[in-house]
Amino acid sequence: MGAPLNPFRRVRTSLDILAPGIVQNHITVGASWTLVGGTGLSGSVTYAPPTIVDGSNSVSAPFGGCEANIHLSEVLVTLPVGWHL
């Protein structure tokens, strides 16, 4: 996309395809509760909307000479349980 906030250059997409950490924005909601007996319960949901980086000369000619376009969106849910000692 070429956005100035994107930390990944378009020429590096061939390497970044292994771990495309290109999220720019996310929304997180969470809460914690203490239950009877000192047990703690927490939960959260995180959503990262899709981000796309289109490659430009990302794969050199000896390796096929094509573009590596990457995209990523995420949903993360956590439900940890804890005990107060």
N, C-alpha and C positions, 0 to 999 in steps of 0.2 A: 504494500500500500504506500510505502514511502513516507509514512507519518513521522514527524520528528521525534515523537515519544517512543517509537519502536526501537529497542536496543539492538535488534538484529539487522545486519546489513543484507541486502538482497543477494549479494554475491556469496554469502555464507550459508545459504539455505541447504546446500548439499550436506553439510555437517550437522546443522541444527535439526535435520529431520529425525535424528536419533533421539533427541530429547527436546522437542519443540516447546520450550518454556517462553512462549510469546504473549502470555496474558497481559493485557494493559489495564483492565478494569475488573472489579469483582464486587459482589454484594454478599455480605455475611450476616446471618442472624443466629443468635445463640442465647442460651439460658442455663442456669444452674439451680438445683434444688437440694436442700438438706432434708433427708427423710428421717423417720423415727429410728433411733439407735445409732445415729451418727453416719449413716450411709449417705453418700453424696451422688447425685445423678446430674449429669450435664448433657447438653446436646447442642449441636450447631449444624447449619446448612450453609454452604458456600456455593455460589454460582458465578462462573466466569463466562461471559458471552463470547461467541466465536471471534477469533482474531485470525486474519489471513495475511501471509507474507508471500508474495509472488516473486520467485527467483529471477535473477537477471545474470546470465553467464555463470550460473551456479555450478554446473558440472562441465569440466573441461573436455575438449574434444577427444583425448585419448580414452576417456571413460564414458563416452557416448554423446557428449555435447548436447545435453538436454537441460531443461529447467527443472528445478526441484521446488515446487510450490508447497508450502506447509500451512496447516491450519490447526487450531486447537480451541476447544471449549471444555469446560470442566464443571462437574457437580461433585461436591464433597460433602459427605454426611458423617458426623461423629456422634457417638453415644457412649462416652466413658462413664464408668462407675468407680467410685472410690470409697474408702472406709477411713474414718478419722480414728487414729490410734490414741 
